[in-house]
């Protein structure tokens, strides 16, 4: 027990400075007119912009992404198919705002409803899905809340399936970015519907058949996701675009008009792709640091990059991009090869720190009798020196 206590005393946090690269110029933070915004480079997982991103706000129709996620999960689990037909209740038929103009005689298929929600922003379609999957919209909202918590959406609450104004219908821009990224990543077979330019159910809505996403026709790689607007929320958009090997997901809200939303969304996309570049700064297997080992068959172990470390960095950076290698030393044996034993923490101007794992370059078994004796002797010497130093004062 005493040996274990002494060991913990010597588990000191070591921080080694590492210069990664030097670039010139300056990358300026994006000054958005949106009241809240979140911009993510999904390819590298880098947050490019976060403005009031964790504040729960009225999401309007952007919350339909959660309804679609629930429907996509039901498709994946085999609970429904694209040809499954749902009934239309009087509640669904009576929904106002944007609709598919469904009535109680209709039996829309799941595929019809997906297109009606994405392209037409159909509030009636959302109620049909909620009742078809959970029996009632209230029950569906409870399931949405449970699923949101399971997915780590900590600043979202749902009262309905459509985003209809309700004091309990709230989502943060960060959470909207999370659910958008999940849909792109987990459901590529359905994601193409978000880029569909128009859809009309049974020739009923010629004036409501066009996708409201203003970026789809601009030729800038935009392929989704969902607009939203209420008087309370203002104009918002959850969007995504691909250029080259990069995909950007962004969320903006609180704009004053459709025109402002369109202009701001295009500005965000252009900024995200033009002001940042991907750089491979460390190759796989590169030994970046060395740590002491406690009670091991070897006294030292290397910290290496498990994969190529590719960062998204501002195209023009005034100062040196700095990084720190952070680990606890000594590291207690046994240690497995490839086990994470540290982190590379990269600091970039106007961006959140990026934390990347570093792993052991070899396996180190727990030491036998001689390594243990050697370690115990080192501890005794350190304790003696420390005690002697304290005695001088």
Secondary structure as UniProt FT lines:
FT   HELIX           2..9
FT   STRAND          12..22
FT   STRAND          36..41
FT   TURN            42..45
FT   STRAND          46..51
FT   TURN            53..54
FT   HELIX           60..63
FT   HELIX           64..77
FT   TURN            82..83
FT   HELIX           90..93
FT   TURN            104..105
FT   HELIX           110..118
FT   HELIX           123..134
FT   HELIX           137..150
FT   TURN            151..152
FT   TURN            154..155
FT   TURN            167..168
FT   STRAND          170..171
FT   HELIX           173..186
FT   HELIX           188..191
FT   HELIX           192..195
FT   TURN            202..203
FT   HELIX           206..208
FT   TURN            214..219
FT   STRAND          222..230
FT   TURN            231..233
FT   STRAND          234..243
FT   TURN            244..245
FT   STRAND          246..255
FT   HELIX           258..274
FT   STRAND          276..282
FT   TURN            284..285
FT   STRAND          287..294
FT   STRAND          300..305
FT   STRAND          309..314
FT   STRAND          320..329
FT   STRAND          331..332
FT   TURN            337..338
FT   STRAND          340..347
FT   TURN            349..350
FT   STRAND          354..360
FT   HELIX           369..391
//
